[in-house]
Amino acid sequence: MGSVELEPLESDRVAARVAAATVLGIDGSRLRVRELWRDAPTVTTFLRHYGCLFCHEMVAEVIRATPELIERGARVVLVGNGSVEQAHRFFTAKGLPREGCTVVTDPERSSYQAAELERGFAKTFLNAGSQRAFRRARQDGHGISGWLGDLTQLGGTLVTRPPARLEYFHRSDFAGDHPDMSQVARAVDAAVRAHGTLASFSAGSG
């Protein structure tokens, strides 16, 4: 559904813009996204607002996948768009952050805009795909817990390798349009191989 194929130059442009964006830790500290990407291949997932059942569902999917992604050689980052206080309550209630999984928030949504993630009432609420996804999430036990962030902001997932090269990009087409985690895992493998090859080349050149 939302997986995006970009030309190499466009891919580099998007990754560079996201890397330059500023986000906030749940302690209120400011940092650039590039600081989260600089040491290892990284899976970065942008969430909807913290009260959304799809946000709860996506976080549950990422938590389940995190041990495997770490074993494959990646780090995991979750980005929300509510306030620091909302982010702190939401993430700590889910046992986050944890080893290998960093959580941040972006109330200004500058990183979302840099990734050109979709936003809008129709895509969020009037799409047949979102209605099917709503039924799926409800059947899995997820519910709405409030309006804690931007109500119409959609999410996405990026797999990157240092310093800011994009291996995979899923841009949600509607609320509840989540990435295929098997595709994410394959992208992580590709990123780890490319990063390892580059590191070996750099070491040999030195």
N, C-alpha and C positions, 0 to 999 in steps of 0.2 A: 504494500500500500504506500507507505511514506518514504521508502528507501530512495535516496537521491543519488544519481550518477552525475558527477560534476567533471568538467574538463580539468586537467591538472592545474592550470593557472587559476581557474575559478576556485578550485579546492584549496589551493594555497591562500588565496585571498580571504576566503571564509575563515579558515583556521587562524590566520594572522589577526583578523578582526576579533574573533572570540578570545584569542590568547591575550589581547590587549585590554579586554574588558575588566572592570573592577567588580569584585564581589565581596561579601562580608562573611566572616566566620560567625558561628553562633555565639561567640564571645564579643562580637562587634568589631573585631579586627578587620582591616581592609587589606586585600591582596589582589593581585592580578591573576587571571586564570592561568597564564603561562607558568606561574609558580607551582601550580598543581600538576602541570604537564611535563615539567622539565627533566625528571629523573627516569621515567619509565612510560611505556605505553599505558594509556589511560582511557577508561570508559566513562564518559561524562554524560549523565542523563539530566535533562531539563524537565522539571515537573510542572504540572498545573498548580492551581492554588492549593494551600495546605488542607483545606476542608473538603476537597473534591474526592469522591470515591475512586476516581481513576488515579489520583495521586496516591492514595492508600494502596491501590492495586499495583501500581508501577513500583512503588518502594518495596512491596512484598516480593515482587518478581526479582528486583535487583538484589535484595537480601538473600534470596534463595540462590541466585547465580554467583554471588560474590566469591564464595570459597573456590569455585571452579575457575573463575576469572583470575583470581590471585594465583592459583596453582599454575595457570597458563602463562603468568608473568606480567599481568596488568594490575593497575590500581583502579579504584572506582571512586567517582565523584558524583554526588547528587546536588543539584542546584534547584532551589525553590525561589519564589518571588514575593514572599510576604516579608513582614518586618523581622528584625533579629529576634524579638521576643516570641513571635509566632513560630519562627524556625526552631528556636531552642525548645519550646514545648513540644512541637511536632516530632522532631528528630529524637530527642531524648526519650520520649514515650515509646519509641520503636527500638531503643537500644543502640542508637547511633549518636556520634560516630563510633566506629570500631576499627580494629586493625585492618588496614587496607582499604577502608571506605571513609572518605572525607565528605563532610556535609557543609554547604555554604548557602547563602541566600542573596538575592539580587532584587531588592525592592524597586529599583529604578528600571529593571529589566534591560539593562544595557547589553548584557551578554546574550539575552534572547534576541534582541534586535540585531546584534552582530551576526548571529547565526541565521537571521532571517526566518525565524520561526513564525508560524501562522498565528493569527489572532483575529477574533471576530465572533459576533453573536451567532450568525448562521452556521458557521463551521462547528461551533461548540454545541449548539442546542437543536438545530434544525436539520442535521445530517442523518440520513438513515443509518450510516455506519456507527455514529455515536449512540443511536438508540439501541442497536444490537449490542454494542459494547456495554451500555448501561445494564442491560439484562444479564450479560455475562458477569459483570462485576458484582451485581446484586446476588446472583446465584453463588458466587464465591465468597459471600459474606461481607462484602465491603459496603460501607454506607457513607453518606454525606455528613460531615461533622461541623459544618459552618462555612463561612465565606472569609477565607484568610489569605488574601492575596488578590491577584488580578483574575477576575471571574472568567474572562474570555480568552486568556492566554493559553495556547497549546504548547505542547512539549516537543522533545526530540532527543536523540541520542547520537553522540559522536564517539568514534574510536580514533585516537590520535597516537602518534609516536613523537618523541622529542626531536626538535624543539617544539614544532607546531605543524606536523604533517598529518593530513586527514586521510584515514584509511577507510572509514565507513561513516555514513551520515543517514540517519532516519529522521525525517521531518514529519511530524504528525499531521495528517490531513484532516483529522477530526478528533474530538475528545474521545479518548479511549483507544486511539490508534497507536499501539505499542510496537516496538521493534521485535523481530524474531530473534530470541536470544541465541539460537544456534548460529544465525548469521553474525551476531555480535561476537560470539566465541571464535568463529572462523576469521573475522577481521582482527581480533586480538592476536591470533596465531600469526597472521601476516605481518602485523605491526611488530611483534616480538622478533620475528625472523629478520625483518628489515632493520630494526634497531640494533640487533646483535651483529648483523653484517657490517653496519656502519661503524659500530663501536670497535669491531675487530680491525676494520680498515684504518680507523683513526689511530688505534694503538700501534699498528704495523708501520704507519707513516711516521709516527713519532720516533 
